[in-house]
């Protein structure tokens, strides 16, 4: 279970990832750590990467 603060922080990082903004290595490590254990986060990260890919084309 994620705390509200953690969920909001992850969503902010995922939004930046989706729009092609800078995401630090530490933030990417956090995303990976949570996405391994929480399928909801993994789905949001995958969705963000698809959005970024469509944005870049």
N, C-alpha and C positions, 0 to 999 in steps of 0.2 A: 504494500500500500504506500502510495506517495503522499507526502504532506502537500498542502496547498502551495506553500512557498516553493518546494522542489518542482512541482508540476508546472507552475507559472514560469520558473527559470528555464525548464526544459522546453516549454512551448516557445519562449522568446528565442532560444538558441535555434530551434527548428525553423521558426519563421525567418530568421536571418539566413539560415542555410538554404531555404527555399528561394529566397530572393537574390542569392548570389553575394550577399554581404560577407564580411570577414567573420570567420568562426575560428577561435584559437584552438590549438592542439589540446589544451586542457578541457575545453568545452566539448571537443569531439570525443575525447576519452570518456567524459561523463555520459554523453549520449550512448556510446557503445556499451558502457557498463549497465546502464538502465535498460537499454533495448535487448540485451541478452536475457534479462530476468523478467521484463514486463512487455508482453506482446503488444500492448496498446502503444507504447513508445516506439517499438520497432516499426509498427505500421505507420505511425506519424512520420518517422524519419524516411521511410521508403516513399511515402507520398510526397514529402518535401523534395526529395531527390528527383522524383518524376517531374514535379512542378518546375524545378530549376532547369532540368534538361529541356523542357518545353520552352522555358523562358529564354534560353540561350540560342535556340534554333531560329 
